[in-house]
Amino acid sequence: QVQLVESGGGLVQPGGSLRLSCAASGSPFKIYTMGWFRQAPGKQREFVATITSSGANTNYANPVKGRFTISRDNANNTLYLQMNSLKPEDTAVYYCQYFAGNPPRNYWGQGTQVTVSS
């Protein structure tokens, strides 16, 4: 089992920055990929960014390319999402996701609210 806890959300003005964290815990597990998703009110959950366990490969959704950066600290089992130049349309609940375990499956955190508003 893998437990994920997000933190770092909050209210920020347009153009501002936030850094989300996702702390993982549980029995020893193999991680394949890690990612961030978001869900705005009335919309489906959507992909934001993903990173391989080694950190060698990252992928971003077009709306966040050049503004968001995904990274991980494997020694501390923590995933990050640095969000810069935030826009009102980035407002959503942000969830971290791990594809991990044996057999591998998706694990989700409880979400953290990000609100971009003046």
Buried (B, 14 or more C-beta within 10 A) or exposed (E): EBEBBBEBBEEBEEEBEBBBBBBBEBEEBEBEBBBBBBBBEEEEBEBBBBBBBEEEEBBBBEEBEEBBBBBBEEEEBBBBBBBBEBEEEBBBBBBBBBBBBEEBEEBBBEBBEBBBEE
